[in-house]
Amino acid sequence: MSSTSQFLRSGHWPTLLASFLYFDFCFAVWVLNGAMAPFISESFGLDAAQKGFMISVPILAGALMRFPLGVLSQYIGRKNAAMVEMGLVVIALAGGFLFVDSYDSVLAMGVLLGIAGASFGVALSLGSGWYPPRYKGLAMGIAGAGNSGTVLAVLFAPPLAQQFGWQAVYGLAACTMLLPMVVMWFAAKEPPDREKQTLRQHVSCLFEKDGWAFSLIYVVTFGGFIGLASFLPTYFHDQFKVTKIEAGQLTMLATLMGSAVRVLGGYISDRVGGVSTLSGVLLLVAVTLMACGLAGGSLVLTTLLFMLCFAALGAGNGALFQLVPLRWPMATAVAGSMIGEVGALGGGFLPNAMGLSKQYAGSYLWGFVVFATLALVMLAVLRIVQIRWTRTWAEKGGRARPAATAPSPVDYSTAPARPRRGRPA
């Protein structure tokens, strides 16, 4: 039996497909304002700082909504949480079509688009919940490849905005959300890896060092992906004076690499370990980001560098979420949502950094430099914390431990406190 057949038979592939579509379409909605930023900026005469802030609002709002949705999914089920979220997204998009007509209302719409950005932890946990540990990385990579919704947004939103007006794109997007809702309703099944826990147990990952280590690394891998994906249409349009549609097409080339390689990142991490994969990814991200900042005079070279950078970011996202279900096997949705929340906040930082760099330094270079430096800092953090990880819950390099030797997950919220020195236990 081929490895592909073994993978498909080991879980429930219709649920995985439904999770991919759910995340894909939600992701496309989440980055709509970034994809249409050149049109919106032209309508209201925005400066560089205003552009960066407008693009960052949906990212920040989506980040803040991720953890609450992850907790909710543990009570009503991940499938039900996904259906509720998609219903709210449709309502928000319909409101955008009818009422958005000023810069302030665009910012308010950005907050509503954040509802779509909350899908991350639920989608990945729902899609991978049927699969055993040895296939978690690949399953999460497939579900997480739904960030290819960026490709849909930057490819279709600009020409539709030019043809019908950018407000009309909100209405068209509301109609397309019906497809993943139908597939989710009929194809998905709630995975069996759900455990009844108290709210304190659900949120215990907020108070663990591992949770924050994962989150800070994800600031680079996913924050870099969503931040750059949202800002690139503006960057290409302003830096190289290409048309708005061409800016979307160039962004599509870069983001497509990140979405496709995410699956490969999960697949490789299942074999060599997520820690090993992440180490190479963070170094490559730092180098390519710095090179992108220095290559601002060449459109071809910049596009190729962004494609390489996004490939590294996508592989890093897949690698990190190969590790999450190993660390929190019974609370993957909550832990993933918390990590995704902090990571997406990093995505909100990047467009603002780029806009402020252009506004006050006259160049985007310093925005790239700051984020490249952050990648190197997170590489150092990873090399420190992986020493403890590979002694407790993972094999060398971050691979999954065999079932017979894997330790039971520790519930830090209920574990007894250590006795103080000098006192009897």
C-alpha positions in Angstrom: 0.0 0.0 0.0 1.4 3.4 -1.0 2.1 6.0 1.7 -0.7 8.2 0.2 -3.2 5.4 0.6 -2.0 4.8 4.1 -2.4 8.5 4.9 -5.9 8.7 3.5 -7.0 5.5 5.2 -5.7 6.6 8.6 -8.1 9.4 9.0 -11.3 11.0 7.5 -10.4 12.8 4.3 -13.8 14.5 3.7 -13.3 16.4 7.0 -9.8 17.3 5.9 -11.2 18.6 2.6 -13.9 20.6 4.3 -11.4 22.1 6.7 -9.1 23.1 3.8 -12.0 24.8 2.0 -13.2 26.5 5.2 -9.8 28.0 5.9 -9.1 28.8 2.2 -12.2 30.9 1.7 -12.0 32.5 5.2 -8.4 33.4 4.5 -9.3 35.0 1.2 -11.9 37.2 2.9 -9.5 38.1 5.7 -7.0 39.7 3.3 -9.5 41.4 1.0 -8.6 44.9 2.1 -5.0 44.2 1.5 -5.7 42.9 -2.0 -7.8 46.0 -2.8 -5.5 48.4 -1.0 -4.4 50.3 -4.1 -8.0 50.9 -5.1 -9.1 51.9 -1.6 -6.0 54.2 -1.2 -6.7 55.9 -4.5 -10.4 56.5 -3.5 -9.5 58.3 -0.2 -6.0 59.7 -1.0 -4.2 57.8 1.8 -0.6 58.3 2.8 1.9 55.5 3.5 1.2 55.3 7.2 -2.6 55.2 6.7 -2.2 52.4 4.1 -0.1 50.4 6.5 -2.6 50.9 9.3 -5.6 50.1 7.1 -4.0 46.8 6.0 -3.1 45.9 9.6 -6.6 46.3 11.1 -8.1 43.0 9.7 -5.0 41.1 10.7 -5.0 42.4 14.3 -8.8 41.9 14.7 -8.5 38.3 13.4 -5.7 37.6 15.7 -7.7 38.8 18.8 -10.7 36.6 17.8 -8.7 33.4 17.3 -8.3 32.3 20.9 -12.0 32.9 21.9 -13.2 30.9 18.9 -10.8 28.1 19.8 -12.2 27.9 23.3 -15.7 28.0 22.0 -15.0 25.1 19.7 -14.1 22.9 22.6 -17.7 23.4 24.0 -19.9 23.4 20.9 -17.6 21.3 18.6 -15.2 22.5 15.9 -17.6 21.8 13.1 -20.4 23.9 14.8 -17.9 26.7 15.6 -16.8 26.8 11.9 -20.5 27.0 10.7 -21.2 29.9 13.2 -18.1 31.7 12.1 -18.8 31.4 8.3 -22.4 32.6 8.9 -21.1 35.7 10.6 -18.6 36.3 7.8 -21.4 36.3 5.2 -23.4 38.9 7.3 -20.3 41.1 7.7 -19.5 41.0 3.9 -23.1 41.9 3.0 -22.8 44.8 5.4 -19.6 45.9 3.7 -21.2 45.9 0.3 -24.1 48.0 1.5 -22.5 50.5 3.9 -18.7 51.0 3.4 -18.1 54.4 1.8 -15.4 56.2 3.8 -11.9 55.6 5.3 -13.4 55.2 8.8 -15.9 52.7 7.5 -13.1 50.8 5.8 -11.4 50.5 9.1 -14.6 49.3 10.7 -15.0 46.8 7.9 -11.4 45.6 8.6 -12.5 44.7 12.2 -15.4 42.6 10.7 -13.1 40.9 8.2 -11.2 39.8 11.3 -14.0 37.3 12.0 -12.7 35.3 9.0 -9.2 35.4 10.3 -10.3 33.6 13.5 -10.7 30.3 11.6 -7.1 29.1 11.9 -7.0 27.0 15.0 -10.4 25.4 14.5 -9.6 24.6 10.8 -6.3 22.9 11.6 -7.6 21.0 14.6 -10.7 19.8 12.8 -8.8 18.7 9.7 -6.0 16.8 11.6 -8.2 15.5 14.5 -8.9 12.2 12.7 -5.2 11.5 12.0 -2.6 9.6 14.2 0.5 11.4 15.4 2.8 10.2 12.6 0.6 12.0 10.1 -0.3 15.1 12.1 2.2 17.3 10.3 1.0 16.3 6.8 -2.7 16.6 7.8 -2.1 20.0 9.4 -0.1 21.1 6.4 -3.0 20.2 4.1 -5.5 22.0 6.2 -3.2 24.9 6.7 -2.6 25.2 3.0 -5.9 27.0 3.1 -3.8 30.1 3.4 -3.8 29.8 -0.4 -6.9 31.9 0.0 -4.4 34.8 -0.3 -3.9 33.7 -3.8 -7.6 33.8 -4.5 -7.9 37.3 -3.0 -4.9 38.9 -4.8 -5.7 37.2 -8.1 -9.5 37.9 -8.4 -10.2 40.9 -6.1 -8.2 43.5 -8.2 -9.8 42.8 -11.6 -13.2 42.5 -10.0 -12.7 45.8 -8.2 -11.7 47.5 -11.4 -14.7 46.1 -13.3 -17.4 46.5 -10.7 -16.0 48.8 -8.0 -14.1 47.6 -4.8 -17.2 47.8 -2.6 -18.9 45.2 -4.9 -16.2 42.7 -4.1 -17.5 42.4 -0.6 -20.9 41.3 -1.9 -19.3 38.8 -4.4 -17.2 37.3 -1.6 -20.3 36.8 0.5 -21.8 34.6 -2.2 -18.6 32.5 -2.5 -18.7 31.7 1.2 -21.7 29.6 0.7 -19.6 26.8 -1.0 -17.4 26.0 2.1 -20.5 26.2 4.3 -22.3 23.6 2.2 -19.2 21.3 2.1 -18.7 21.6 5.9 -22.3 20.8 6.6 -22.5 17.7 4.6 -18.9 16.3 4.5 -17.3 17.1 7.9 -17.5 14.9 11.0 -16.4 16.0 14.5 -13.1 14.3 15.3 -12.9 11.9 18.3 -9.9 13.7 19.9 -12.1 16.1 21.9 -11.9 15.9 25.7 -14.2 17.4 28.2 -12.2 19.9 30.3 -12.8 22.9 32.5 -12.2 26.4 31.2 -9.1 26.6 33.4 -7.7 23.5 31.7 -8.5 24.8 28.3 -6.6 28.1 28.9 -3.7 26.5 30.8 -1.5 26.8 27.7 -1.6 30.6 28.1 0.6 30.2 31.2 3.1 27.8 29.8 6.6 28.7 28.5 6.2 26.3 25.6 3.0 28.1 24.5 4.8 31.5 24.4 7.9 30.0 22.7 5.7 28.6 19.9 3.8 31.9 19.6 6.8 34.1 19.3 8.3 31.9 16.6 4.9 32.0 14.8 5.1 35.8 14.8 7.9 35.4 12.2 6.6 32.5 10.2 2.8 33.2 10.0 3.0 36.9 10.9 5.5 37.4 8.1 3.3 35.5 5.7 0.0 37.3 6.4 1.7 40.7 6.9 3.7 40.5 3.6 0.8 38.9 1.7 -1.5 41.8 2.7 1.1 44.5 2.1 2.7 43.3 -1.2 0.0 44.7 -3.5 0.7 48.1 -2.1 4.5 47.6 -2.1 4.6 46.5 -5.8 2.3 49.2 -6.9 4.1 52.0 -5.0 7.7 50.8 -5.4 7.7 49.7 -9.0 4.7 51.6 -10.4 3.0 48.5 -11.8 -0.7 48.6 -12.4 -3.1 47.5 -9.6 -3.9 44.2 -11.3 -0.2 43.5 -12.0 0.6 44.1 -8.4 -2.0 41.5 -7.4 -0.5 39.0 -9.9 3.0 39.5 -8.6 1.8 39.0 -5.1 0.0 35.8 -6.2 3.3 34.4 -7.4 4.9 34.8 -4.0 1.9 33.7 -1.9 1.3 30.7 -4.0 4.8 29.4 -3.1 4.1 29.8 0.6 0.8 28.0 0.4 2.1 25.1 -1.6 5.2 24.6 0.5 3.3 24.6 3.7 2.2 21.0 3.0 5.8 20.1 2.2 6.9 21.7 5.4 4.6 19.4 7.4 5.6 16.4 5.4 9.3 17.0 5.9 8.8 17.7 9.6 7.1 14.4 10.1 10.4 12.8 9.0 13.2 15.0 10.1 11.4 16.9 12.9 9.8 20.3 13.2 12.7 21.8 15.2 15.2 20.9 12.5 13.0 22.3 9.7 12.2 25.5 11.6 15.9 26.2 12.2 16.6 26.2 8.5 13.5 28.2 7.8 14.2 31.1 10.2 17.7 31.5 8.8 16.4 31.6 5.2 13.7 34.0 6.1 16.2 36.5 7.7 18.5 36.3 4.6 15.7 36.7 2.0 14.0 39.6 3.9 17.2 41.5 4.1 17.9 40.8 0.4 14.4 42.0 -0.5 15.0 45.3 1.2 18.3 45.8 -0.6 16.9 44.7 -4.1 14.3 47.4 -4.2 15.4 48.6 -7.6 14.8 45.4 -9.5 11.3 44.1 -10.0 12.4 40.6 -11.2 14.9 40.0 -8.5 12.6 41.3 -5.8 9.8 39.0 -7.0 12.1 36.0 -7.0 13.3 36.8 -3.5 9.8 37.1 -2.3 8.9 33.8 -3.8 11.8 32.2 -1.9 10.9 34.0 1.3 7.3 32.9 1.1 8.4 29.3 0.4 10.4 29.4 3.7 7.5 31.0 5.6 5.1 28.4 4.4 7.4 25.5 5.3 7.9 27.1 8.7 4.2 27.3 9.3 3.8 23.6 8.5 6.8 22.7 10.6 5.6 24.6 13.7 2.2 22.9 13.6 3.7 19.5 13.3 4.9 20.1 16.8 1.8 21.6 18.3 -0.4 18.4 18.4 2.6 16.5 19.9 2.8 19.0 22.7 -0.9 19.5 23.3 -2.6 16.3 21.9 -5.9 16.9 23.7 -6.2 20.7 23.4 -4.8 21.3 19.9 -7.6 23.7 18.9 -7.1 25.9 21.9 -3.3 25.8 21.8 -3.3 26.4 18.1 -5.7 29.3 18.4 -3.6 30.9 21.1 -0.4 30.5 19.0 -2.2 31.7 15.9 -3.5 34.7 17.7 -0.1 35.9 18.8 1.5 35.0 15.5 -1.1 37.0 13.6 -0.5 40.0 15.8 3.0 39.9 14.3 1.4 40.2 10.9 -0.3 43.4 12.0 3.0 44.8 13.1 4.7 44.3 9.6 2.4 46.5 7.4 2.7 49.3 10.0 6.5 49.0 10.2 6.7 49.1 6.4 4.3 52.1 6.2 6.2 54.0 8.9 9.5 53.2 7.3 8.4 54.7 4.0 6.7 57.6 5.6 9.6 58.8 7.8 12.7 57.3 6.2 11.7 57.5 2.6 12.3 53.8 2.0 10.8 50.4 2.9 14.3 49.1 3.8 14.1 49.5 7.6 10.8 47.6 7.7 12.6 44.6 6.2 15.6 45.0 8.5 13.5 45.0 11.7 11.6 41.8 10.7 14.8 40.0 9.5 16.4 40.8 12.9 13.3 39.4 14.6 13.7 36.2 12.7 17.3 35.8 13.9 16.3 36.4 17.5 13.6 33.7 17.2 16.2 31.3 15.8 18.2 31.8 18.9 15.1 31.2 21.1 14.3 28.0 19.2 17.8 26.6 19.7 17.6 27.2 23.4 14.1 25.8 24.1 14.5 22.7 21.8 16.9 21.2 24.4 14.1 20.8 26.9 11.5 19.8 24.2 13.6 16.8 23.0 14.1 15.6 26.6 10.4 15.6 27.5 7.9 15.2 24.7 9.7 15.0 21.3 12.4 13.0 19.6 15.7 14.6 18.4 14.9 17.2 15.8 11.3 17.5 16.9 10.0 14.2 15.5 7.0 12.4 17.1 7.9 9.8 19.7 6.7 6.2 19.2 3.4 5.6 20.9 4.9 3.1 23.3 7.5 5.6 24.6 5.6 8.9 24.4 4.9 10.4 27.8 1.4 11.3 28.8 0.6 15.0 28.2 1.1 17.1 31.4 -1.9 19.2 32.5 -0.1 22.1 34.1 -3.3 23.7 35.3 -4.0 20.8 37.7 -0.6 19.4 38.4 0.3 19.7 42.1 2.7 22.4 43.1 6.3 21.4 44.0 7.0 21.4 47.7 9.2 24.2 48.9 12.7 23.4 50.0 13.2 22.6 53.7 9.5 21.6 54.1 8.1 18.1 54.1 6.1 17.2 50.9 
